[in-house]
Amino acid sequence: MPRFLFRQGVDICIKNNDIIIRTPYATRSDPNRQLLRISDAEEPIKKLVKKLSQEGIESNQYRDIPKEIGSTSPNFKLWRQLKDFYRKGLLIHEISGCNGIAIRLLPINPGIKQQLCPSDNKEIKLSTFTSIQPCLEGLDITSPLTSTTLRLQDHRLYPLIQRLVAPCTLESIRLLLPEDLCSQSQDIISLFLSSGMAGICNSEQNAEIDQDAIKAGWNKQDLSFHSHTRRHIIDHYQEELLPREINEASPKARNQRIILSTVSLPKPSIDNQDINFYQVLKKRKSIRTYKTSPISIKALGSLLWHSMHTREEIICDPALTRSYEGLLRPVASAGGLHSIELYLCIKQCIGVSPGFYHYDSFDHSLGRMSDLNKSCQNMLEMAVNTTCRAPQAASISPGQGQQPDVLIVMATRYERNSSLHSETGLAYALILKDTGAIYQQLYLVATALGLAPCGLSFGSSELFEKASGISRQIECSVGEFMVGNPGQ
Ligand SMILES: Cc1cc2nc3c(=O)[nH]c(=O)nc-3n(C[C@H](O)[C@H](O)[C@H](O)COP(=O)(O)O)c2cc1C
C-alpha cells in the first residue's frame, strides 16, 4: 500500500482550530525554520494532519476524484491540502511489499511535483546525473537536479537501477518487479518520476528532465558541486544530523612547516611608483615570454609583499563561540580565513638559489623546503606545456613555450575552511573563489612591477604533494601562476 506521512523535521502544533506546521526548511536569507499556518481548520483537515504525523495515510485514496464533482466532493479539500504538503516537500511517499517498506521518496527541499505513471507506449530512463550512496536502510539515489532522495530499502529493487540506465518500457519494468510489488508497479514508476531520478525518454533517448543540463554541457561532478554550493533552501533536519567536532579548537592561521633554511625578502619601498592604479588595470595582460635575465629578489619580494604578506592577525567573530583566527592581507579572503599558502618553484632568481620554497607571509621570507627536485622540474614542464594551449599563444608555437623564472603554486589548508563551513558546505567553493582573488592580485601587482604574469589552468596535486612532502588531504594545490621578466 503506498502511503504518505510527514517527513522528519516537520513539527505540528494544533491550537483550537489553527494548525501551525514548523517545516524543516529555512533559506540562506532567513535562517528561521519556515512556518505553515492553516487557520480555521475543519475537523477532517485536523484529522489528516494528525494521521500524517503518526501512522500516515493511504496515498491513493484521494487521487481519483472525478473532475466534474471535484470541488464539491468532501474529499476535495483534503486532496488539495495533501497536494500542498507534497509540493512543499513535507511528505514522504513510500511503498511497502512483503519485506516491509520497499521504496521511499524523501523530500529534501520544497518544489516537488507528483507525476503519475505515464501511458504504456512511453519509455523511462534513469537521469544521467544521479548518484547512489549506501545507507543503513538500503541505497539512496540522489540527483543535483531534484529536491528529493529516493531510497531503495528492498534489495529486490536494486536490479531496476541497473536496468534503468538504458531506456525501459513500462512492461519491462513490471517484469523486473517481484510479485508482491508488481501490483504496485504504477506507483513505483510514479515514485521514480516524481523523485526526478528517472524521466520519460525524449526522441534523443535522454530522460527529458536532463535535457537542459545536457544541452548546456554540464557534467555530473560540476552540477553536483554547483547545486550543493548555490542552494537557497537549507534543510535544518539534515544539518543537525551532521557530525560535529566538539570543543575542537579551530585550526591556527599560522602553520609551521619543516624548512631547511630561510631567505629574508626585502620589503618594497613605496615611493618609486611610476604607474598609477588605472594604468595598471589598462596594462594588465598575460605575458608568456621571458627575457634571459632573471627576475630579482627585490621584484619577487615586492610581488609577494603587495599580494600576500600578512598585515595583521585578528580574531574573527570574537563574540561568538565559533570565533577563530583570521588574517588580513592585501588580497581579500572569504571570512578572513586565508587558507591559501604560496609555494614557489624558483628556477632562477637573482639573490635566491634555485629550489622549492614556502612563502612565510608573517615574516616576509622564503623557507627553503628542497632543491629544485624532479617534481618541481615536472611542475615547471607542465606549466610550459599548458602555456602553449592559451588562446593568444600564436606567438609561441607548441613545444616552444618558455619555463617561467618562478612558478607560484597556491595550496590550501582545507581544514581552515572546513572547520568554519561544515554546515554551509561552502568550504571548497570559497577556496576556489579565494584562489581567483589571488590570481587577480598577482596579475595586478606583477603588472605594476613590470613583471610578466600568467595564470595557469592545469596543475597537479600529485606533483605538489611530492615536492612539498605534505599529504594532499592536509594541504593541496589549487592554482598555479607564472612570473618572469617580460620578453618582447
Ligand atoms: C584562472 C586562469 C587560468 C588560466 N590558465 C591559463 C593557461 O593554462 N595557460 C595560459 O597560457 N594562460 C592561462 N590563463 C591566462 C588566460 O589565457 C588569459 O587571461 C586570457 O587569455 C586573457 O588574456 P589576458 O590575460 O592577456 O587579458 C589563465 C588565466 C586565468 C585567470
The ligand as an ORCA input file, in Angstrom:
! r2SCAN-3c Opt
* xyz 0 1
  C      42.190     31.003    -13.860
  C      43.047     31.262    -15.076
  C      43.616     30.213    -15.750
  C      44.440     30.430    -16.861
  N      45.016     29.367    -17.483
  C      45.944     29.580    -18.463
  C      46.702     28.504    -19.009
  O      46.550     27.356    -18.605
  N      47.599     28.785    -19.966
  C      47.828     30.055    -20.401
  O      48.679     30.241    -21.248
  N      47.092     31.093    -19.931
  C      46.178     30.895    -18.952
  N      45.492     31.940    -18.392
  C      45.594     33.259    -18.979
  C      44.396     33.460    -19.883
  O      44.532     32.685    -21.048
  C      44.301     34.940    -20.222
  O      43.964     35.653    -19.056
  C      43.270     35.191    -21.282
  O      43.658     34.605    -22.494
  C      43.074     36.696    -21.496
  O      44.290     37.298    -21.803
  P      44.893     38.463    -20.906
  O      45.214     37.916    -19.556
  O      46.162     38.873    -21.617
  O      43.887     39.541    -20.838
  C      44.666     31.750    -17.303
  C      44.073     32.824    -16.625
  C      43.285     32.597    -15.511
  C      42.659     33.766    -14.771
*
